Amino acid sequence: MNKNKAKGIVDEAAGRTKRQAGEWTGNASTQVKGGVQEIKGKVEKAVGGLQDAAEDARHKHANENASARRP
C-alpha cells in the first residue's frame, strides 16, 4: 500500500464521519465539507491503486526480462 492509498482511506473515513455529523446536527456546511473530503479520499485511493498496479506491472516485466536473459 502506498502513501496515496493510505491517505485516501483516512480522508474517506474522516469525510464520511464529518458528513454524517453534519446530517445529524443539521449543519449543511459540515455536510458539504465532509462530502468533499470523502470524495477526495476515494480519488486518492483510486490513484494509489493505479500506482500499485503500475508498480506490480513494472516488477513483473523486470522479472520476465531477467528470466528471458538466462541461458
C-alpha positions, -999 to +999 in steps of 0.1 A: +000+000+000+014+034-010+010+068+006-018+079-016-039+048-009-033+051+029-041+088+029-072+081+008-085+056+033-081+081+061-096+110+042-126+089+031-133+078+066-129+113+081-151+128+054-178+102+059-178+109+097-178+147+091-207+144+066-227+122+089-221+147+118-234+175+096-265+154+088-272+147+124-267+183+135-284+199+105-252+218+096-251+219+058-216+234+057-201+205+076-221+181+055-207+195+023-171+197+036-174+161+047-187+150+013-159+168-005-133+152+018-149+118+013-147+121-025-111+133-022-103+102-003-119+080-029-099+096-056-067+093-036-074+056-031-080+051-068-047+069-077-029+048-051-044+016-066-033+027-101+002+034-088+003-001-071-009-018-103+018+001-123+045-009-099+034-045-099+034-045-137+069-029-137+082-056-114+065-084-134+081-070-166+115-068-150+113-104-137+102-117-171+131-099-188+156-113-162+142-148-168+144-145-206+181-135-204+192-166-185+207-193-207 
